[in-house]
Amino acid sequence: MIKQFATMETRQHLTCLLILALNGLWFSLSSNAAFAPSRPTAESAVCTACHRTQSPAVYQQWGSSKHFRANVGCFECHTANEQDADAYDHYGQFISTIVSPRDCARCHEHEVQEFNDSHHAKGGRILGSLDNVLAEVVEGNNAFITTGFPHGTSAAAVNGCWQCHGSQVKVLANGRLDPATWPNTGIGRINPDGSEGSCTACHSRHEFSAAQARTPDTCGKCHMGPDHPHLEIFNESKHGIAYYANLEKMALDNAKWVVGEDYSASATCATCHMSATKDQPVTHDVGMRISWNNRPAISVRPEVSDAKLGLPGKDVPWQKRRENMINVCINCHNRNFVDGFYVQYDALIDLYHDKFAKPGLALYNAAQPLLSKPKFSNKIDFIWFELWHHEGRRARHGASMMGPDYTHWHGTYEIARNFYTEYIPELRELAEHNTHSDDPARKQAAENLARLLDETLNGDNHKWFLNKMDPEEKARREAAVEEFQGRYTK
């Protein structure tokens, strides 16, 4: 049976080579210029002759794509130079498995440049971050051993973090890819040619459908879960409700997809962050319409985070980005509505910062001399991490996308509950345990922590916790409750 299959396969490839010979000249691809072949190239004709039987699903997907209509085939995307790190000989042609953004830039130069300037392209840099320490050390071990990782790596990181953020793809001696790093379509994948990113993270191969990239579910592959539940927030928001109720009116397949012209029933993630308006073209830099970066413990303006990554967005102030987003919003809402939303959103950011994030971070820093050195070897490490990384992000992202349940019950409520019932008690115990330490440095650190705790809890934001609410405020609140009950109690 194996011999028979091999014979059939050999026969098919001989047929492919015959087709190539009949087609004549080999196609030479320029590495720095866009092109649109007037007819299918000889090389791609060879590819499709085999793949239509060996991998018909791939052939069908490609046949549904705009690439097919433009005569852009397998060879035009997968061709490689012999000296490329991931090049290998495939029946007489050097190709690479990965089609990187650098490859896509042969035709889509502008889109790739915008993507390269975005935070999406830098997603793979999580490999050296605190989050990845969790996946590699706290959650994982070094039992996943491959040629590329002779000392092992963590299956938790490989199957989790790296699949969204992107792996650093390692190439084996034969040009094949190490299985710990491939398959991978993480948005910030670090490719063998040195480029960062993966266009197929959003434009799934081999159809590369614009309609699919415009749907919220595509973004939801990564933008979901306890620390950034954007898909869930969208689904509960008015935008999500209207989207699913009016899906047939969204014109997702339109080549020109301008909000207010081609559709207005709702918005998707792409509408707000990337797609065209009457005044703005499509952008592949998703940071150009956000006015807060809510990823860190304390939110920063996007130009600040762009500067840290050396991105050109460092020169684009948040006010300009907010106007870019408002230009999207006013296609469906009036300016008063939009301005009121931003007042509410900024107020939530201020609340989170002033009441929890800034004092919480100060307390965590004050506790450091009293903690074991390995990160996440202390209970307080997990409490603080989840306060800002999970609950804090949920509250901020919920407000940014008008998702009230995620802002409150999954956000500020959980922040407050864990701040007062987990974080403060753990800090108190830490201070009290070390107050009488024989080590003068630990004793001093414990006293400093106790003092900061006392100052924090006696501040206006927290003194209710000590039953020290201002008498006038307390009286106003009691009067309001009495008036409410008098109005509605039967």
Beta strands, then each sheet from edge to edge (+ up, - down):
strand 1: 88-90
strand 2: 93-95
sheet 1: 1+ 2-
end
